[in-house]
Amino acid sequence: MLGVILARFICLLLRCALRGLLGGLLVLSALLGQPLLAEGTDHWLPTAIAPDANPLRPPDTSSPRATIESLVLNLDRVYLIGKDPEQPGRETIRPLRRAVRTLDLSEVPRAFADSVGVEVALLLKEVIDRVGLPPYSSIPDAEQVERQALTQWRIPNTEILLQQVQEGPRAESWLFSTDTVDRAEDFFASVEDLPYLPQGSTPGIYRAYTLTPGTGIDFTWADNQALPPWLAREWLGQAVWQWLAAAVAVISAIVIALLAYQLARRAERRAKAQLGRETRWRTMAALVLALLLAVGVHALIGWQINFTGAMLQTIARIFVVIEYSLLAWLVAVVFSRIPEAIIRSRRLRSRGIDSQLLRLGFSTSSL
């Protein structure tokens, strides 16, 4: 015990000495009028990496021209990487995220922002690849924006609108408007039958995204090199293989959850016959398993099987209802067992007024 106290005392003395030394250096530096790190010590600081290699560098959204260029160039890079069999699809994630940064997603629910952003960016590229853009010099740059006091600009002969954000963390950025984000799927449906323009197009980039499992884009799946053609056919906006994979995942989860629940209830009936009282911890374990399976299948459909569009949002809402229902059921079972544990520990009469009040209180709390 004495050794521990002595060791703590020595550590305290060393800490005070170091603080005093640092304070003395700062005071001395101030008196001499010199910074603590002299100008000749810049080599102590880490040198910034090249801008193109910096994943934190935001895309240029300083004008309509810069924003359109950021969207197009980043998705051109996604296309080149996705077409290269030597590069994995995950390498497309960074340019995809940079392209999404050109969109105003402020009105998209946070839970869907990532998936909606990628889809909208790709749909806008599909539209641009079919209807084209005006001459580069006619798209306003930062100088023209300032000179003409522009706050919005529309791509000629389309309803695709770019607006300057007026407030918030992205104030003064030029982004594709919330209305454009909301209507991107309609724009694509209107031009889907038009041929791609011969220059600067990225044919099939949106379809490749919808067919690629997991994150990123890999054209191996879209070019029917990884699947038989019939599995790549679309039904209700998703590929046949995606529906089959989702069905297998859902059915497997339901079977496992029901089997676990039935086994739990059967074991609890046997325990009740032997002990003379009901135990529900096995039911709780089965409900926890069911909840984990629901969350897992939900994530699998959204992130690995990669459902997209309105169908993804519909399925996500269904799973949210299922997950909260299972959670409510689990809470109700737990709260029903707490008063029984108190009654047994306090040795209260099972049908006494105190026991009934305990049960009533916890039942009300579970609601």
C-alpha positions as CSV (number, residue, x, y, z in Angstrom):
1,M,0.0,0.0,0.0
2,L,2.8,2.4,0.9
3,G,4.6,1.6,-2.4
4,V,1.4,2.5,-4.4
5,I,1.1,5.9,-2.5
6,L,4.7,6.7,-3.1
7,A,4.5,5.9,-6.8
8,R,1.5,8.1,-7.2
9,F,3.2,10.9,-5.4
10,I,6.3,10.7,-7.7
11,C,4.0,10.7,-10.8
12,L,2.3,13.9,-9.5
13,L,5.7,15.6,-8.9
14,L,6.9,14.7,-12.4
15,R,3.6,16.0,-13.9
16,C,3.9,19.3,-12.1
17,A,7.6,19.6,-13.1
18,L,6.7,19.1,-16.8
19,R,3.9,21.7,-16.6
20,G,6.2,24.2,-15.0
21,L,8.9,23.6,-17.6
22,L,6.4,24.1,-20.5
23,G,5.0,27.2,-18.8
24,G,8.6,28.6,-18.4
25,L,9.4,28.0,-22.1
26,L,6.2,29.8,-23.2
27,V,7.0,32.8,-20.9
28,L,10.6,32.9,-22.1
29,S,9.4,32.8,-25.7
30,A,7.0,35.7,-25.1
31,L,9.7,37.8,-23.4
32,L,12.1,37.2,-26.3
33,G,9.4,38.0,-28.9
34,Q,10.0,34.7,-30.7
35,P,7.5,31.9,-31.4
36,L,8.1,28.6,-29.7
37,L,8.3,26.9,-33.1
38,A,10.7,29.0,-35.1
39,E,10.2,29.6,-38.8
40,G,13.1,27.3,-39.6
41,T,11.3,24.3,-38.1
42,D,8.6,24.0,-40.8
43,H,10.0,20.5,-41.6
44,W,8.5,19.3,-38.3
45,L,5.0,19.7,-39.8
46,P,3.5,17.2,-42.1
47,T,3.4,18.3,-45.8
48,A,0.0,18.3,-47.5
49,I,-0.6,15.5,-49.9
50,A,-1.5,16.3,-53.6
51,P,-5.1,17.7,-53.9
52,D,-6.1,14.9,-56.4
53,A,-5.0,12.3,-53.9
54,N,-6.9,13.9,-50.9
55,P,-10.2,12.0,-50.3
56,L,-11.4,14.9,-48.1
57,R,-11.1,17.5,-50.9
58,P,-14.7,18.5,-51.8
59,P,-15.8,18.8,-55.4
60,D,-15.8,22.3,-56.9
61,T,-19.3,23.7,-56.7
62,S,-18.5,27.4,-57.0
63,S,-20.6,27.9,-60.1
64,P,-23.0,26.0,-62.4
65,R,-20.1,25.2,-64.7
66,A,-18.0,23.8,-61.9
67,T,-20.8,21.8,-60.4
68,I,-21.7,20.2,-63.8
69,E,-18.1,19.5,-64.5
70,S,-17.7,17.9,-61.0
71,L,-20.6,15.6,-61.6
72,V,-19.6,14.6,-65.1
73,L,-15.9,14.1,-64.5
74,N,-16.4,12.0,-61.3
75,L,-18.9,9.8,-63.0
76,D,-16.7,9.4,-66.1
77,R,-14.0,8.2,-63.6
78,V,-16.5,5.8,-62.1
79,Y,-17.3,4.4,-65.6
80,L,-13.6,3.9,-66.4
81,I,-12.9,2.1,-63.1
82,G,-16.1,0.0,-63.4
83,K,-15.2,-1.1,-66.9
84,D,-11.6,-2.1,-65.9
85,P,-11.6,-5.8,-64.9
86,E,-8.4,-5.2,-63.0
87,Q,-9.9,-2.8,-60.5
88,P,-12.5,-3.8,-57.9
89,G,-15.9,-2.1,-57.7
90,R,-15.1,-0.6,-54.4
91,E,-12.7,1.8,-56.1
92,T,-15.7,3.6,-57.6
93,I,-17.0,4.6,-54.1
94,R,-14.9,7.7,-53.7
95,P,-15.8,9.3,-57.1
96,L,-19.4,8.3,-56.6
97,R,-19.5,10.2,-53.2
98,R,-17.9,13.2,-54.8
99,A,-20.6,13.2,-57.5
100,V,-23.3,13.0,-54.9
101,R,-21.8,16.2,-53.2
102,T,-23.1,18.1,-56.2
103,L,-26.8,17.4,-55.2
104,D,-29.0,19.3,-52.7
105,L,-30.2,16.4,-50.6
106,S,-31.6,18.6,-47.8
107,E,-35.2,17.3,-48.3
108,V,-34.2,13.6,-48.5
109,P,-34.7,11.7,-45.3
110,R,-31.3,11.0,-43.7
111,A,-31.8,7.2,-43.7
112,F,-32.1,7.3,-47.5
113,A,-29.7,10.1,-48.4
114,D,-26.8,7.9,-49.4
115,S,-28.7,5.6,-51.7
116,V,-30.9,8.3,-53.2
117,G,-27.9,10.5,-53.8
118,V,-26.0,7.9,-55.8
119,E,-29.1,7.0,-57.8
120,V,-29.9,10.6,-58.6
121,A,-26.3,11.4,-59.6
122,L,-26.3,8.4,-62.0
123,L,-29.8,9.2,-63.4
124,L,-28.7,12.8,-64.1
125,K,-25.7,11.5,-66.0
126,E,-27.9,9.2,-68.0
127,V,-30.1,12.2,-68.9
128,I,-27.1,14.4,-69.8
129,D,-25.6,11.6,-71.9
130,R,-28.8,11.6,-74.1
131,V,-29.8,15.3,-74.3
132,G,-26.4,16.8,-74.0
133,L,-25.2,20.1,-72.5
134,P,-24.9,23.6,-74.1
135,P,-21.4,24.9,-75.2
136,Y,-19.0,24.9,-72.3
137,S,-18.5,28.6,-72.5
138,S,-22.2,29.4,-72.2
139,I,-22.5,27.7,-68.8
140,P,-21.9,30.4,-66.1
141,D,-18.6,30.3,-64.2
142,A,-17.9,32.0,-60.9
143,E,-17.1,35.3,-62.6
144,Q,-20.3,35.3,-64.5
145,V,-22.3,34.4,-61.4
146,E,-20.9,37.3,-59.5
147,R,-21.2,39.8,-62.5
148,Q,-24.8,38.8,-63.2
149,A,-25.8,38.2,-59.6
150,L,-27.2,34.7,-60.5
151,T,-28.8,32.5,-57.9
152,Q,-30.1,29.8,-60.2
153,W,-29.5,28.4,-63.6
154,R,-31.3,25.9,-65.7
155,I,-29.8,23.6,-68.3
156,P,-31.3,24.9,-71.6
157,N,-34.3,23.0,-72.9
158,T,-34.6,20.9,-69.7
159,E,-36.1,21.3,-66.3
160,I,-32.8,20.4,-64.6
161,L,-32.1,23.3,-62.3
162,L,-29.0,24.3,-60.3
163,Q,-29.4,26.7,-57.4
164,Q,-27.0,28.6,-55.1
165,V,-27.5,27.5,-51.5
166,Q,-28.3,30.5,-49.4
167,E,-27.8,29.2,-45.9
168,G,-26.4,26.3,-43.9
169,P,-23.0,24.5,-44.0
170,R,-23.0,24.6,-47.8
171,A,-24.0,28.2,-48.3
172,E,-22.9,29.7,-51.6
173,S,-22.4,26.3,-53.2
174,W,-24.1,25.6,-56.5
175,L,-26.1,22.3,-56.3
176,F,-28.7,20.5,-58.4
177,S,-31.9,21.7,-56.8
178,T,-34.2,19.7,-54.5
179,D,-36.8,19.6,-57.2
180,T,-34.3,18.2,-59.7
181,V,-33.4,15.5,-57.1
182,D,-37.0,14.7,-56.6
183,R,-37.8,14.4,-60.3
184,A,-34.6,12.8,-61.6
185,E,-36.3,9.4,-62.1
186,D,-39.0,11.1,-64.2
187,F,-36.4,12.8,-66.3
188,F,-34.7,9.5,-66.9
189,A,-38.0,7.8,-67.8
190,S,-38.7,10.5,-70.4
191,V,-35.3,10.2,-72.2
192,E,-34.6,6.5,-71.7
193,D,-35.5,5.5,-75.2
194,L,-33.2,8.2,-76.8
195,P,-29.8,7.0,-78.0
196,Y,-26.6,7.9,-76.2
197,L,-24.6,10.8,-77.7
198,P,-21.4,9.7,-79.4
199,Q,-19.0,11.7,-77.2
200,G,-18.5,11.7,-73.4
201,S,-21.3,9.2,-72.7
202,T,-21.1,6.4,-70.0
203,P,-23.6,3.9,-71.5
204,G,-25.4,1.7,-68.9
205,I,-23.8,3.2,-65.8
206,Y,-27.1,3.3,-63.9
207,R,-28.0,-0.3,-64.9
208,A,-24.6,-1.4,-63.8
209,Y,-25.2,0.2,-60.4
210,T,-28.5,-1.5,-59.9
211,L,-27.0,-4.9,-60.8
212,T,-23.8,-4.7,-58.8
213,P,-24.1,-6.3,-55.3
214,G,-22.7,-4.4,-52.4
215,T,-21.3,-0.9,-52.8
216,G,-19.7,0.5,-55.9
217,I,-20.1,-0.3,-59.6
218,D,-18.8,-3.3,-61.5
219,F,-19.7,-3.7,-65.1
220,T,-19.0,-7.4,-65.0
221,W,-22.6,-7.8,-63.6
222,A,-24.2,-5.5,-66.2
223,D,-22.4,-7.1,-69.1
224,N,-23.9,-10.5,-68.2
225,Q,-20.4,-11.9,-67.6
226,A,-21.3,-12.9,-64.0
227,L,-24.9,-14.1,-64.4
228,P,-27.1,-15.9,-66.9
229,P,-29.1,-13.4,-69.0
230,W,-32.5,-14.4,-67.4
231,L,-31.2,-13.6,-63.9
232,A,-30.3,-10.0,-65.1
233,R,-33.8,-9.3,-66.4
234,E,-35.7,-6.6,-64.5
235,W,-39.0,-6.9,-62.6
236,L,-40.5,-4.0,-60.7
237,G,-37.2,-2.1,-61.1
238,Q,-34.9,-4.9,-59.7
239,A,-33.1,-7.7,-61.3
240,V,-34.5,-11.3,-61.0
241,W,-31.4,-12.4,-59.1
242,Q,-32.0,-9.6,-56.5
243,W,-35.6,-10.8,-56.0
244,L,-34.5,-14.4,-55.6
245,A,-31.7,-13.5,-53.1
246,A,-34.1,-11.3,-51.1
247,A,-36.7,-14.1,-51.0
248,V,-34.2,-16.6,-49.8
249,A,-32.9,-14.3,-47.1
250,V,-36.4,-13.4,-45.9
251,I,-37.8,-16.9,-45.9
252,S,-34.7,-18.3,-44.2
253,A,-34.9,-15.6,-41.5
254,I,-38.7,-16.3,-40.9
255,V,-38.0,-20.1,-40.7
256,I,-35.2,-19.7,-38.2
257,A,-37.1,-17.2,-36.1
258,L,-40.3,-19.3,-35.9
259,L,-38.3,-22.4,-35.2
260,A,-36.4,-20.7,-32.4
261,Y,-39.7,-19.3,-30.9
262,Q,-41.4,-22.7,-31.1
263,L,-38.5,-24.5,-29.4
264,A,-38.4,-21.7,-26.7
265,R,-42.1,-22.1,-25.9
266,R,-41.9,-25.8,-25.8
267,A,-38.9,-25.7,-23.4
268,E,-40.8,-23.2,-21.2
269,R,-43.9,-25.4,-21.0
270,R,-41.7,-28.3,-19.8
271,A,-39.9,-26.0,-17.3
272,K,-43.3,-24.8,-16.0
273,A,-44.4,-28.4,-15.5
274,Q,-41.3,-29.2,-13.5
275,L,-40.9,-26.0,-11.5
276,G,-44.5,-25.0,-11.1
277,R,-43.9,-21.5,-12.4
278,E,-43.5,-19.9,-15.8
279,T,-40.1,-18.8,-17.1
280,R,-39.8,-16.6,-20.2
281,W,-36.1,-16.0,-20.7
282,R,-36.1,-18.5,-23.6
283,T,-38.9,-16.5,-25.3
284,M,-36.8,-13.3,-24.8
285,A,-33.8,-15.0,-26.4
286,A,-35.9,-16.1,-29.4
287,L,-37.3,-12.5,-29.8
288,V,-33.8,-11.1,-29.6
289,L,-32.7,-13.5,-32.3
290,A,-35.7,-12.5,-34.5
291,L,-34.9,-8.9,-34.1
292,L,-31.3,-9.4,-35.1
293,L,-32.4,-11.4,-38.1
294,A,-34.8,-8.6,-39.2
295,V,-32.0,-6.0,-38.9
296,G,-29.6,-8.3,-40.7
297,V,-31.9,-9.0,-43.6
298,H,-32.8,-5.3,-43.8
299,A,-29.1,-4.4,-44.1
300,L,-28.5,-7.3,-46.6
301,I,-31.2,-6.2,-49.0
302,G,-30.2,-2.5,-48.8
303,W,-26.4,-2.8,-48.9
304,Q,-25.5,-6.2,-50.5
305,I,-28.4,-7.3,-52.6
306,N,-28.6,-3.5,-53.4
307,F,-32.3,-2.9,-54.0
308,T,-32.7,0.6,-55.4
309,G,-35.3,3.3,-56.0
310,A,-38.8,3.4,-54.6
311,M,-38.8,-0.3,-53.9
312,L,-35.8,0.1,-51.5
313,Q,-37.7,2.8,-49.6
314,T,-40.9,0.7,-49.4
315,I,-39.0,-2.4,-48.2
316,A,-37.1,-0.3,-45.7
317,R,-40.3,1.1,-44.2
318,I,-41.7,-2.4,-43.9
319,F,-38.7,-3.6,-42.1
320,V,-38.8,-0.6,-39.7
321,V,-42.3,-1.6,-38.8
322,I,-41.3,-5.2,-38.2
323,E,-38.2,-4.3,-36.2
324,Y,-40.1,-1.9,-33.9
325,S,-42.9,-4.5,-33.5
326,L,-40.4,-7.1,-32.4
327,L,-38.8,-4.6,-30.1
328,A,-42.1,-3.7,-28.5
329,W,-42.9,-7.4,-28.0
330,L,-39.6,-8.0,-26.4
331,V,-40.1,-5.0,-24.0
332,A,-43.5,-6.3,-23.1
333,V,-42.2,-9.7,-22.3
334,V,-39.3,-8.3,-20.2
335,F,-41.6,-6.0,-18.3
336,S,-44.0,-8.8,-17.6
337,R,-41.2,-10.8,-15.9
338,I,-39.8,-8.0,-13.7
339,P,-42.7,-7.9,-11.3
340,E,-42.7,-11.8,-11.0
341,A,-39.0,-11.6,-10.1
342,I,-39.7,-8.9,-7.4
343,I,-42.7,-10.9,-6.1
344,R,-40.5,-14.0,-5.7
345,S,-37.6,-12.2,-4.1
346,R,-39.8,-10.4,-1.6
347,R,-41.9,-13.5,-1.1
348,L,-45.1,-11.7,-1.7
349,R,-48.4,-13.5,-2.1
350,S,-48.9,-14.1,-5.9
351,R,-52.5,-12.9,-5.8
352,G,-52.1,-10.3,-3.1
353,I,-52.9,-6.6,-3.7
354,D,-49.2,-5.6,-3.8
355,S,-48.4,-8.2,-6.4
356,Q,-51.3,-7.1,-8.6
357,L,-50.3,-3.5,-8.3
358,L,-46.7,-4.4,-9.3
359,R,-48.0,-6.3,-12.4
360,L,-50.3,-3.4,-13.3
361,G,-47.6,-0.8,-13.0
362,F,-45.1,-2.7,-15.1
363,S,-47.7,-3.5,-17.7
364,T,-48.6,0.2,-18.0
365,S,-44.9,1.1,-18.2
366,S,-44.3,-1.3,-21.1
367,L,-47.0,0.5,-23.1
